[in-house]
């Protein structure tokens, strides 16, 4: 067993961390160790994780897809296409996970042995080990067994975002902040990518096995192809999110507090293909921030029961993209928070965020996590029966501020080649600009390889 003497500590720690058995470890530790902490991290006698087994999979690149590809493939669903989809997911998941495991190998030892990050590593390695051993899927029975495995892991990995966030916050002073933020963004985009292809296949399987399914049947624009909503109308999404956010604000602040109205104007017919849960999460977080800011400003001014200024949402449709602007008069963002607006690791509220995250054991990162029970029903759209990130899988108290809404919303926006920008006018309010690719022809924006391949 490889062991390493930690600086300023005579205790020798058996290395069962993610760095164990990696040939790149020796280059990392010697001649200039990257050990930043002066005390030894806790060591548990965990399972041996041979990193060399990753080499075969890290040598492969991830194969990005676009929304249009998902739609074209799923529009003419047959048994052969379903089996092909299963094998794509079967081979793609271990590749994408392997690159993220190798990225963790490049972290300083004291960071990667952080309790939360180490738990994420072990979860990732376990699922990598499971999927790399899955044999080629040849029958519908094989596919059913594979879907059970996928669904089980989707549910089990709902703890990943809180664990990563806590690990990043605790490691904020242990490595270059920019590198830490890049690592977190890469990990989150990769997580989204794996859930997209996994949930898409589960949804296609559900469609194929439906008693009403007819191969080759023409779909209307109000239908889904797997998880992709063919005609996602921006106004409808904003209205649904606004209803849920206002209900949440009423339950949080009490009936005596006036809730700002949310007005929508612009190109009200603008539509595009999109994964609905992604858009709901972004719009829901932006609206929640605006509503709460307006309420708090009214209370500071002593006008908590007076009619607050409305939140204005403007939708603009261009040839290749749609822009959603959300404007509030909530007083703007405090100056000391502006430099850390998009940061997962830093900020004046870091310790409070860390404490709050400890009370959120699971996080799907969906709009449903902002709702009150049964307030935001999606039965009129699509409610999958399998365990997916569309489900209400956590009871997050609304008063818990995690400091992740904006940076995570930007990750979602950029995933499909969009963008999210904020402009704050101190003493007045905030304008948020969400840009979405309208054609669905942009590939998912993810790292197709590890930051550094094996040496």
Backbone torsions as a table, in degrees:
resi	resn	phi	psi	omega
1	UNK	NA	130.4	-179.5
2	UNK	-73.8	137.5	177.4
3	UNK	-137.0	158.9	-176.4
4	UNK	-139.6	134.1	178.4
5	UNK	-80.8	125.5	-179.0
6	UNK	-83.6	139.2	-179.2
7	UNK	-58.4	139.6	178.5
8	UNK	59.9	24.8	177.7
9	UNK	-149.9	128.0	-176.3
10	UNK	-81.2	-13.1	-179.7
11	UNK	-68.7	134.7	175.3
12	UNK	-101.6	128.7	-172.3
13	UNK	-107.6	120.2	176.5
14	UNK	-64.5	130.2	-169.0
15	UNK	-89.9	94.2	174.2
16	UNK	-106.7	17.0	-179.3
17	UNK	-76.6	175.4	176.9
18	UNK	-58.4	-18.2	-177.8
19	UNK	-81.6	-10.0	-174.6
20	UNK	-59.2	141.1	174.3
21	UNK	66.3	7.2	178.7
22	UNK	-84.5	131.5	179.5
23	UNK	-66.0	-22.7	179.7
24	UNK	-79.2	-10.0	-178.0
25	UNK	-62.8	-43.2	-175.9
26	UNK	-62.4	-35.8	177.2
27	UNK	-69.2	-30.0	-179.6
28	UNK	-75.1	-39.1	-173.2
29	UNK	-85.8	-32.8	-175.4
30	UNK	-130.3	144.3	6.5
31	UNK	-87.6	-10.7	-179.1
32	UNK	-117.5	95.5	-176.7
33	UNK	-58.8	144.9	177.7
34	UNK	-93.6	16.5	179.6
35	UNK	-70.3	116.5	-173.7
36	UNK	-99.3	-36.1	179.3
37	UNK	-73.8	149.1	179.8
38	UNK	-95.9	-0.6	175.5
39	UNK	-121.1	157.1	-175.6
40	UNK	-76.3	134.8	172.7
41	UNK	-68.5	157.3	179.5
42	UNK	-67.1	142.7	-178.2
43	UNK	-120.1	126.5	176.3
44	UNK	-112.2	145.7	179.3
45	UNK	-78.9	69.8	-179.5
46	UNK	-81.6	-177.9	-178.0
47	UNK	-70.3	150.7	177.0
48	UNK	-73.5	129.2	-176.4
49	UNK	-116.7	91.8	-179.7
50	UNK	-68.6	110.7	-176.0
51	UNK	-74.2	-20.3	-177.1
52	UNK	-62.8	-25.3	-178.5
53	UNK	-67.4	-16.9	178.6
54	UNK	-73.9	-23.5	-169.9
55	UNK	-54.2	-43.6	-178.9
56	UNK	-60.2	-38.1	-175.4
57	UNK	-84.2	-32.9	177.4
58	UNK	-68.8	-24.7	177.9
59	UNK	-67.8	-16.8	179.4
60	UNK	-95.3	150.8	175.8
61	UNK	-99.5	146.8	173.2
62	UNK	-66.0	149.9	-179.4
63	UNK	-110.0	96.2	-177.3
64	UNK	-64.0	154.7	179.5
65	UNK	-129.8	166.3	176.5
66	UNK	-117.7	166.0	176.1
67	UNK	-61.9	-37.2	179.5
68	UNK	-63.7	-41.2	178.0
69	UNK	-62.3	-41.5	177.9
70	UNK	-61.2	-40.6	-179.3
71	UNK	-69.7	-45.8	-178.1
72	UNK	-62.9	-41.6	-178.3
73	UNK	-66.9	-41.7	-175.2
74	UNK	-84.8	-11.8	-176.3
75	UNK	-66.8	-37.6	179.1
76	UNK	-112.7	73.8	-173.0
77	UNK	-80.5	126.2	175.4
78	UNK	-131.0	172.6	177.9
79	UNK	-61.0	-41.6	-179.6
80	UNK	-63.5	-40.4	179.6
81	UNK	-68.4	-37.4	178.4
82	UNK	-63.6	-43.1	177.7
83	UNK	-64.2	-39.6	177.8
84	UNK	-62.8	-40.9	177.6
85	UNK	-62.1	-42.5	179.6
86	UNK	-60.9	-41.9	-178.8
87	UNK	-72.5	-30.0	173.6
88	UNK	-62.9	-47.7	179.5
89	UNK	-64.5	-41.1	-178.9
90	UNK	-58.0	-40.9	-178.0
91	UNK	-88.8	-26.8	-175.6
92	UNK	-79.9	-37.5	-177.5
93	UNK	-59.7	-50.0	-179.9
94	UNK	-64.2	-30.2	176.8
95	UNK	-65.3	-49.0	-177.5
96	UNK	-65.6	-37.7	178.5
97	UNK	-70.0	-39.4	-178.4
98	UNK	-60.1	-40.4	179.5
99	UNK	-65.3	-35.5	178.1
100	UNK	-73.6	-34.2	174.3
101	UNK	-62.7	-42.1	179.2
102	UNK	-66.9	-34.2	174.4
103	UNK	-60.3	-38.8	178.6
104	UNK	-65.2	-29.2	177.9
105	UNK	-63.1	-22.8	-176.5
106	UNK	-87.7	-6.4	178.6
107	UNK	-72.1	152.3	172.8
108	UNK	-57.4	146.8	-175.6
109	UNK	-54.3	-42.9	-176.4
110	UNK	-67.2	-24.3	177.5
111	UNK	-80.7	-46.8	-175.0
112	UNK	-69.9	-19.2	175.5
113	UNK	-92.9	4.3	169.4
114	UNK	-54.5	137.2	-172.7
115	UNK	-54.1	-43.4	-175.5
116	UNK	-72.9	-44.9	-179.7
117	UNK	-66.7	-37.6	177.5
118	UNK	-63.7	-36.7	177.2
119	UNK	-65.8	-40.1	176.7
120	UNK	-62.4	-43.0	178.6
121	UNK	-57.8	-47.3	-178.6
122	UNK	-63.5	-38.1	176.5
123	UNK	-63.2	-45.2	-179.3
124	UNK	-64.4	-42.1	-178.9
125	UNK	-64.9	-40.3	179.4
126	UNK	-60.2	-46.4	-178.1
127	UNK	-71.1	-35.3	174.3
128	UNK	-59.0	-45.1	-178.4
129	UNK	-64.5	-35.7	178.1
130	UNK	-67.4	-49.9	-172.7
131	UNK	-73.9	-29.7	180.0
132	UNK	-69.0	-18.3	-178.6
133	UNK	-96.3	-4.8	-179.8
134	UNK	-70.2	127.4	-179.3
135	UNK	-78.8	164.8	-179.1
136	UNK	-53.3	136.8	-179.3
137	UNK	-90.2	122.7	-174.0
138	UNK	-120.6	-21.1	-176.4
139	UNK	-130.1	167.7	176.7
140	UNK	-65.5	-31.2	177.0
141	UNK	-66.2	-41.2	175.0
142	UNK	-59.7	-41.2	-178.3
143	UNK	-65.6	-39.7	179.0
144	UNK	-61.3	-42.4	178.7
145	UNK	-65.4	-39.0	179.3
146	UNK	-65.4	-41.2	179.2
147	UNK	-63.3	-36.6	176.5
148	UNK	-61.0	-42.2	179.0
149	UNK	-64.6	-44.5	-179.6
150	UNK	-62.6	-47.8	-178.3
151	UNK	-61.2	-41.3	179.1
152	UNK	-60.7	-41.8	-178.8
153	UNK	-74.4	-33.1	175.0
154	UNK	-59.7	-43.2	179.5
155	UNK	-67.7	-44.2	-177.0
156	UNK	-65.6	-25.6	-175.0
157	UNK	-94.2	15.0	176.8
158	UNK	-70.8	-10.6	177.7
159	UNK	-86.5	-5.8	-171.4
160	UNK	-64.0	-48.8	-174.7
161	UNK	-61.8	-49.6	177.4
162	UNK	-60.2	-40.2	-179.7
163	UNK	-64.8	-45.7	178.0
164	UNK	-60.1	-45.6	-177.2
165	UNK	-62.0	-43.1	179.5
166	UNK	-66.5	-40.8	178.6
167	UNK	-63.2	-40.2	179.5
168	UNK	-67.1	-42.4	179.3
169	UNK	-63.1	-41.4	-179.6
170	UNK	-71.5	-20.5	-177.9
171	UNK	-102.0	9.8	-173.6
172	UNK	-56.5	-28.8	-178.3
173	UNK	-102.4	8.7	-172.7
174	UNK	-103.8	-7.9	176.8
175	UNK	-157.1	171.6	-178.8
176	UNK	-54.6	122.9	-177.0
177	UNK	-56.2	-38.1	-179.8
178	UNK	-64.7	-42.1	178.2
179	UNK	-64.4	-38.3	179.9
180	UNK	-65.6	-41.6	178.0
181	UNK	-65.9	-41.2	178.0
182	UNK	-62.1	-41.1	178.2
183	UNK	-60.7	-46.7	-178.6
184	UNK	-63.8	-43.9	179.6
185	UNK	-63.0	-41.7	178.3
186	UNK	-63.4	-42.9	-179.8
187	UNK	-63.4	-41.7	-177.4
188	UNK	-71.2	-41.6	177.6
189	UNK	-63.7	-38.4	178.1
190	UNK	-65.7	-39.2	177.5
191	UNK	-62.3	-45.2	177.6
192	UNK	-58.7	-44.5	-176.5
193	UNK	-61.6	-41.0	-179.1
194	UNK	-69.0	-39.2	179.3
195	UNK	-69.4	-34.0	178.5
196	UNK	-61.3	-52.5	-175.9
197	UNK	-70.4	-33.0	179.8
198	UNK	-70.5	-47.6	-178.7
199	UNK	-68.6	-32.8	177.0
200	UNK	-62.6	-43.4	-179.9
201	UNK	-68.2	-41.2	177.6
202	UNK	-60.5	-40.5	-179.5
203	UNK	-68.1	-40.5	176.5
204	UNK	-63.1	-39.6	178.0
205	UNK	-63.3	-42.9	178.2
206	UNK	-61.7	-41.6	178.1
207	UNK	-63.0	-46.2	-177.1
208	UNK	-63.2	-36.2	-176.7
209	UNK	-87.2	-2.9	178.1
210	UNK	-66.6	138.2	-179.8
211	UNK	-63.2	-20.7	-178.8
212	UNK	-93.4	1.7	-176.3
213	UNK	-74.1	135.2	176.3
214	UNK	-128.2	111.3	-178.6
215	UNK	-53.9	130.1	177.8
216	UNK	85.5	0.8	-179.5
217	UNK	-65.8	140.4	-178.9
218	UNK	-75.7	133.2	-179.1
219	UNK	-93.9	145.9	174.2
220	UNK	-87.3	167.1	-177.5
221	UNK	-70.4	-12.4	178.7
222	UNK	-88.5	1.4	-176.8
223	UNK	-91.9	165.5	171.6
224	UNK	-102.2	146.7	165.7
225	UNK	-111.6	99.4	-170.6
226	UNK	66.0	-122.4	179.2
227	UNK	-94.2	-4.6	-175.4
228	UNK	-88.5	120.1	176.3
229	UNK	-82.1	116.8	-172.9
230	UNK	-61.3	-46.0	-178.1
231	UNK	-124.5	87.1	-179.8
232	UNK	-87.4	107.0	-178.5
233	UNK	-85.8	118.7	-174.4
234	UNK	-56.9	-44.2	-177.8
235	UNK	-59.6	-42.2	-179.0
236	UNK	-63.6	-41.1	179.9
237	UNK	-65.1	-45.0	179.6
238	UNK	-61.1	-43.2	-179.6
239	UNK	-62.4	-43.2	179.2
240	UNK	-64.1	-45.2	179.5
241	UNK	-64.9	-39.4	179.5
242	UNK	-61.8	-41.7	179.2
243	UNK	-61.4	-45.3	-179.9
244	UNK	-66.6	-42.0	-178.1
245	UNK	-67.2	-41.9	178.8
246	UNK	-64.5	-39.1	177.2
247	UNK	-64.3	-40.1	177.9
248	UNK	-63.4	-42.2	180.0
249	UNK	-64.5	-38.7	179.0
250	UNK	-63.6	-41.7	-178.2
251	UNK	-71.2	-30.8	-178.2
252	UNK	-78.6	-41.7	-170.9
253	UNK	-100.1	-11.4	179.2
254	UNK	92.9	159.2	-174.7
255	UNK	-69.2	-19.9	-176.7
256	UNK	-80.7	-13.8	-178.7
257	UNK	-89.5	129.8	179.9
258	UNK	-74.5	132.4	-179.8
259	UNK	-100.6	130.8	-178.7
260	UNK	-64.6	143.4	175.3
261	UNK	-73.8	149.3	177.3
262	UNK	-114.6	110.4	-177.4
263	UNK	-100.2	141.3	-179.1
264	UNK	-122.7	131.4	175.0
265	UNK	-143.9	-176.6	-179.0
266	UNK	101.6	-145.5	-179.8
267	UNK	-82.4	88.4	-172.2
268	UNK	-74.1	-11.7	178.1
269	UNK	-98.4	2.7	-176.9
270	UNK	-59.6	132.2	-179.0
271	UNK	-143.8	164.5	-177.9
272	UNK	-168.2	158.5	173.6
273	UNK	-77.6	137.4	-178.5
274	UNK	-163.1	163.2	171.6
275	UNK	-88.0	114.2	-167.1
276	UNK	-58.8	-41.2	-176.8
277	UNK	-63.0	-32.7	178.6
278	UNK	-64.3	-48.4	-177.9
279	UNK	-67.5	-39.4	178.5
280	UNK	-61.1	-39.7	-179.0
281	UNK	-64.4	-48.5	-177.5
282	UNK	-61.9	-53.5	-177.3
283	UNK	-63.4	-40.0	179.4
284	UNK	-61.8	-43.2	179.2
285	UNK	-66.3	-42.9	-179.5
286	UNK	-63.8	-44.5	179.7
287	UNK	-66.3	-38.6	179.9
288	UNK	-63.9	-43.1	177.6
289	UNK	-59.6	-44.2	-178.2
290	UNK	-66.2	-45.7	-179.4
291	UNK	-60.0	-47.0	-177.9
292	UNK	-66.5	-38.0	179.2
293	UNK	-63.4	-42.6	179.7
294	UNK	-64.4	-44.1	-179.8
295	UNK	-61.3	-46.1	-178.0
296	UNK	-66.2	-36.2	178.0
297	UNK	-66.4	-41.5	178.2
298	UNK	-60.4	-40.2	-179.4
299	UNK	-68.0	-37.9	177.9
300	UNK	-64.6	-33.9	179.8
301	UNK	-82.1	-2.7	-179.7
302	UNK	79.4	18.1	-178.1
303	UNK	-118.7	41.2	-175.2
304	UNK	-59.4	-27.4	-178.8
305	UNK	-100.9	-6.6	178.9
306	UNK	-75.2	159.3	179.2
307	UNK	-66.1	117.1	-177.7
308	UNK	-78.7	158.3	176.9
309	UNK	-63.7	143.3	-177.2
310	UNK	-72.4	160.0	171.2
311	UNK	-95.8	126.5	-174.5
312	UNK	-105.7	125.6	178.5
313	UNK	-113.0	121.3	179.4
314	UNK	-114.8	129.1	180.0
315	UNK	-108.2	126.7	-179.0
316	UNK	-124.2	123.4	-178.2
317	UNK	-107.3	124.5	175.0
318	UNK	-115.6	-176.3	-174.9
319	UNK	-64.3	-40.4	-173.6
320	UNK	-113.6	-7.2	-178.6
321	UNK	-152.5	164.7	174.3
322	UNK	-121.9	134.8	177.9
323	UNK	-114.6	131.3	175.5
324	UNK	-113.8	117.2	177.6
325	UNK	-104.9	129.2	178.1
326	UNK	-116.7	115.3	-175.6
327	UNK	-115.4	130.8	176.5
328	UNK	-129.4	165.9	175.1
329	UNK	-119.7	58.4	-177.2
330	UNK	-99.5	13.9	175.4
331	UNK	94.9	-4.6	178.7
332	UNK	83.8	178.0	-178.2
333	UNK	-94.3	132.4	178.8
334	UNK	-53.5	141.2	-173.8
335	UNK	-59.8	-35.9	-177.6
336	UNK	-72.5	-13.9	179.4
337	UNK	-95.8	-18.6	-175.3
338	UNK	-56.2	-44.3	-178.5
339	UNK	-64.6	-17.9	-175.0
340	UNK	-112.4	20.1	-173.0
341	UNK	-58.3	-38.3	-175.5
342	UNK	-107.4	16.0	-173.6
343	UNK	-94.2	137.2	172.2
344	UNK	-88.8	-21.5	-167.8
345	UNK	-108.1	-23.0	-171.8
346	UNK	-124.9	169.1	176.1
347	UNK	136.9	158.8	-177.5
348	UNK	-66.4	-18.7	-178.3
349	UNK	-103.8	20.1	-172.5
350	UNK	-57.2	-47.0	-177.3
351	UNK	-67.7	-36.5	177.4
352	UNK	-67.2	-40.1	177.5
353	UNK	-61.9	-41.5	-179.2
354	UNK	-62.3	-42.6	178.5
355	UNK	-63.7	-43.3	-179.7
356	UNK	-66.2	-39.6	179.4
357	UNK	-61.7	-31.3	178.5
358	UNK	-64.1	-17.3	178.7
359	UNK	-96.8	3.5	-180.0
360	UNK	-120.5	84.7	-174.1
361	UNK	-68.7	-26.6	-178.8
362	UNK	-132.0	147.1	179.9
363	UNK	-150.5	117.3	176.6
364	UNK	-88.1	-15.8	-176.0
365	UNK	60.4	57.3	177.0
366	UNK	-132.3	165.0	178.5
367	UNK	-59.6	-30.1	-176.7
368	UNK	-61.5	-21.6	179.6
369	UNK	-74.9	-12.1	179.7
370	UNK	-95.5	-8.1	-170.4
371	UNK	-90.8	164.4	168.3
372	UNK	-91.3	155.5	-178.0
373	UNK	-49.4	124.0	175.1
374	UNK	66.3	9.2	-179.2
375	UNK	-77.1	-32.1	-174.1
376	UNK	-120.8	75.1	-177.9
377	UNK	-75.5	138.5	177.9
378	UNK	-116.5	22.8	-178.6
379	UNK	-64.2	-22.7	179.0
380	UNK	-79.1	-7.5	178.4
381	UNK	-111.9	-86.7	-175.0
382	UNK	-157.8	120.1	177.3
383	UNK	-121.7	98.2	-176.5
384	UNK	-65.5	146.3	-179.7
385	UNK	-83.7	-19.6	179.1
386	UNK	-84.1	167.4	-178.7
387	UNK	-77.5	107.9	-177.2
388	UNK	-133.2	175.0	-179.9
389	UNK	-74.5	1.6	174.7
390	UNK	-86.0	-11.4	-173.9
391	UNK	-82.5	157.6	174.6
392	UNK	-82.0	94.1	-169.6
393	UNK	-109.0	6.0	179.8
394	UNK	-148.9	148.8	177.8
395	UNK	-106.3	70.9	-177.9
396	UNK	-76.7	116.0	176.7
397	UNK	-60.7	133.6	-174.5
398	UNK	-63.8	-25.1	-179.1
399	UNK	-78.2	-8.3	179.0
400	UNK	-79.6	111.7	178.5
401	UNK	-96.7	117.6	-173.3
402	UNK	-95.8	-13.0	-179.5
403	UNK	69.4	17.8	-177.2
404	UNK	-112.6	-9.8	-173.2
405	UNK	-57.7	-50.9	-177.7
406	UNK	-69.2	-52.3	-179.5
407	UNK	-62.0	-36.4	179.3
408	UNK	-71.9	-35.6	176.4
409	UNK	-62.5	-39.5	178.9
410	UNK	-66.9	-36.6	176.1
411	UNK	-60.0	-45.6	178.1
412	UNK	-62.3	-43.2	-178.4
413	UNK	-63.4	-43.4	-177.1
414	UNK	-75.4	-18.7	-176.6
415	UNK	-59.0	-41.7	177.8
416	UNK	-101.6	36.7	173.9
417	UNK	64.3	31.8	173.5
418	UNK	-101.5	-162.0	179.5
419	UNK	-156.6	160.3	176.7
420	UNK	-140.5	123.4	179.8
421	UNK	-131.5	147.9	177.1
422	UNK	-124.1	141.1	173.3
423	UNK	-125.0	120.5	-177.4
424	UNK	-107.5	131.5	173.0
425	UNK	-108.9	104.9	-175.1
426	UNK	-59.1	130.6	-179.0
427	UNK	87.5	-6.6	-179.0
428	UNK	-123.3	-69.7	-177.3
429	UNK	179.3	-164.9	-175.1
430	UNK	-131.9	139.8	169.5
431	UNK	-112.7	124.2	176.0
432	UNK	-109.4	134.2	-178.6
433	UNK	-119.6	112.4	177.8
434	UNK	-106.0	119.1	178.5
435	UNK	-108.1	133.2	-176.8
436	UNK	-126.7	135.3	174.9
437	UNK	-67.0	125.0	-172.3
438	UNK	-84.9	-21.2	-171.6
439	UNK	-94.8	-15.7	179.8
440	UNK	71.5	16.8	-175.7
441	UNK	-102.0	9.2	179.4
442	UNK	-93.7	131.9	177.1
443	UNK	-66.4	153.5	173.5
444	UNK	-58.4	138.4	-177.0
445	UNK	-94.5	96.1	-179.6
446	UNK	-142.7	158.6	176.5
447	UNK	-73.6	117.2	-178.7
448	UNK	-80.6	-13.6	178.6
449	UNK	-134.3	165.0	173.3
450	UNK	-66.7	156.8	178.9
451	UNK	-58.5	-38.5	179.7
452	UNK	-140.6	120.8	179.0
453	UNK	-70.9	167.6	-179.0
454	UNK	-62.2	144.4	-178.6
455	UNK	-88.6	NA	NA
